[in-house]
C-alpha cells in the first residue's frame, strides 16, 4: 500500500493509539506511526508557558516527520488529538487534519482522515480503567466538540461499537477502493 497516509483523530481515551498500531501492523510495507500526543508529551521535557505556541510547534514537527517518512517509501499512520483545552479555553487545530492531507497529496496518493468517537459513558469507563480519571470530563467535552467530517476520504467510527481490528479492516477496505 505504499504512499498511504491515514490521520486518526478524536478525543482522549477514544482508542486512537490502539487503532493506529493495529492498523499499521496490517500493512505489508514499511509503515511508521507518528503520534502528535507523543511528540508533545514524550519529547518536551520543560513545556513552553505558551501552550498554543507549543501545540503549533508540535504540528510543524509532525508534518516534517510525515513528509520524511513518505519520501522514504513508508506508509504513515498519524494519530492524535486536534482539540485541546488550554487554560480553560478550547483550542481547535482540526484544520491541521485537512492541511496535512492536502500538503502530502503528492507523496501519498491514498489519504484518509479517520475520526474516532466513543459514548461519554465509555470514555469515563476507560479513564477509570487506565488511571486517567482526571481526563474523563475533558475527554467527554472534547468528544462532543469535534465537528463531523464529510466527503471522500473521511471516515468515522465508534470505538466502543467495533474492535480495533474491525475498524482497521474497514479502513483498509476503504483505501483499496480509493
C-alpha positions in Angstrom: 0.0 0.0 0.0 3.0 2.3 -0.4 2.1 6.0 -0.5 -0.6 5.9 2.1 -1.4 8.5 4.8 -4.0 7.9 7.4 -4.8 10.5 10.1 -6.6 9.2 13.1 -8.0 11.9 15.5 -10.5 12.2 18.3 -10.8 12.9 22.0 -8.6 11.4 24.7 -9.5 7.8 25.5 -11.2 7.1 22.2 -8.6 4.5 21.2 -6.5 6.4 18.7 -3.2 4.9 19.7 -4.5 1.4 19.8 -6.1 1.7 16.4 -3.0 3.4 14.9 -0.8 0.4 15.9 -3.4 -2.2 15.0 -3.8 -0.6 11.5 0.0 -0.1 11.0 0.6 -3.7 11.7 -1.7 -4.8 8.9 0.4 -3.1 6.2 2.6 -5.4 4.2 5.1 -2.5 3.5 7.3 -0.4 5.8 5.0 1.7 8.0 5.5 4.4 10.6 3.2 5.6 13.3 3.6 9.3 14.2 1.8 10.5 17.3 1.2 14.2 17.9 0.5 13.3 21.6 3.8 11.5 21.9 5.7 14.4 20.2 4.1 16.8 22.8 4.3 14.7 25.9 7.3 12.5 25.2 9.7 14.9 23.6 9.3 18.1 25.5 10.9 18.0 29.0 10.1 21.5 30.1 7.0 22.9 28.4 6.7 26.3 26.9 4.5 28.6 29.0 2.7 29.5 25.8 0.8 26.2 25.3 -0.7 27.3 22.0 2.7 28.1 20.5 3.9 24.7 21.7 1.0 22.9 20.0 1.8 24.7 16.8 5.4 23.6 17.1 4.4 20.0 17.6 2.2 20.1 14.4 5.1 21.6 12.4 7.3 18.7 13.7 4.6 16.2 12.8 4.3 17.5 9.2 8.1 17.2 8.8 8.2 13.7 10.1 5.3 12.6 7.9 6.9 14.1 4.8 10.2 12.5 5.6 8.7 9.0 6.1 6.6 9.3 2.9 9.6 10.4 0.9 11.5 7.4 2.1 8.7 5.0 1.0 6.9 4.4 4.2 3.2 4.3 4.7 2.3 6.6 7.6 -0.4 6.4 10.3 -0.8 9.7 12.3 -2.7 9.7 15.5 -3.5 12.5 17.9 -6.0 15.0 19.3 -6.7 18.1 17.4 -8.9 19.8 20.0 -7.4 20.9 23.3 -8.4 22.6 26.5 -5.8 25.2 27.5 -6.2 27.5 30.4 -10.0 26.8 30.5 -10.4 27.6 26.8 -11.0 25.2 23.9 -8.5 25.4 21.1 -9.1 23.7 17.8 -6.4 22.5 15.4 -8.9 20.4 13.4 -7.9 22.3 10.2 -4.5 20.7 10.7 -6.0 17.4 9.6 -7.1 18.8 6.2 -3.9 20.7 5.8 -1.7 17.7 6.5 -3.7 15.6 4.0 -3.5 18.3 1.4 0.2 19.0 1.8 1.0 15.3 1.4 -1.1 14.7 -1.7 1.9 14.3 -4.0 3.7 12.0 -1.6 0.7 9.9 -0.6 -1.9 9.2 -3.3 -4.0 7.4 -0.8 -5.1 9.6 2.1 -7.9 9.3 4.6 -9.0 11.1 7.8 -10.4 8.8 10.5 -12.4 10.3 13.3 -12.8 8.1 16.4 -15.7 8.6 18.7 -17.0 6.8 21.8 -20.0 7.5 24.1 -19.4 9.5 27.2 -20.0 6.5 29.5 -17.3 4.6 27.6 -14.8 7.4 27.8 -15.4 7.6 31.6 -15.1 3.9 32.0 -11.8 3.9 30.0 -10.5 6.8 32.1 -11.2 4.9 35.3 -9.7 1.6 34.0 -6.5 3.3 32.9 -6.0 5.5 35.9 -6.7 8.6 33.8 -9.8 9.7 35.7 -8.6 13.3 35.8 -9.0 13.4 32.0 -12.5 11.9 32.0 -14.7 15.0 31.8 -12.4 16.9 29.4 -12.5 13.8 27.1 -16.3 13.9 27.1 -16.4 17.7 26.4 -13.8 17.4 23.6 -15.6 14.4 22.1 -18.8 16.4 21.8 -16.9 19.4 20.3 -15.4 17.6 17.3 -17.1 18.5 14.1 -18.3 15.8 11.7 -16.3 15.3 8.5 -18.0 14.5 5.2 -16.9 13.6 1.8 -14.5 11.1 0.3 -11.5 10.3 2.4 -13.4 10.9 5.7 -14.4 8.1 7.9 -15.9 8.0 11.4 -16.0 5.0 13.8 -17.4 4.4 17.2 -14.6 2.6 19.0 -17.0 1.3 21.6 -19.0 -0.5 18.9 -16.2 -2.0 17.0 -12.9 -3.6 17.9 -9.7 -2.0 16.5 -9.2 -4.9 14.2 -12.6 -4.4 12.7 -12.0 -0.7 12.2 -8.6 -1.4 10.7 -10.2 -3.8 8.2 -12.8 -1.2 7.3 -10.2 1.5 6.7 -8.1 -0.9 4.6 -11.2 -1.7 2.5 -11.9 2.0 2.0 -8.3 2.6 0.9 -8.4 -0.2 -1.5 -11.4 1.4 -3.2 -9.8 4.8 -3.3 
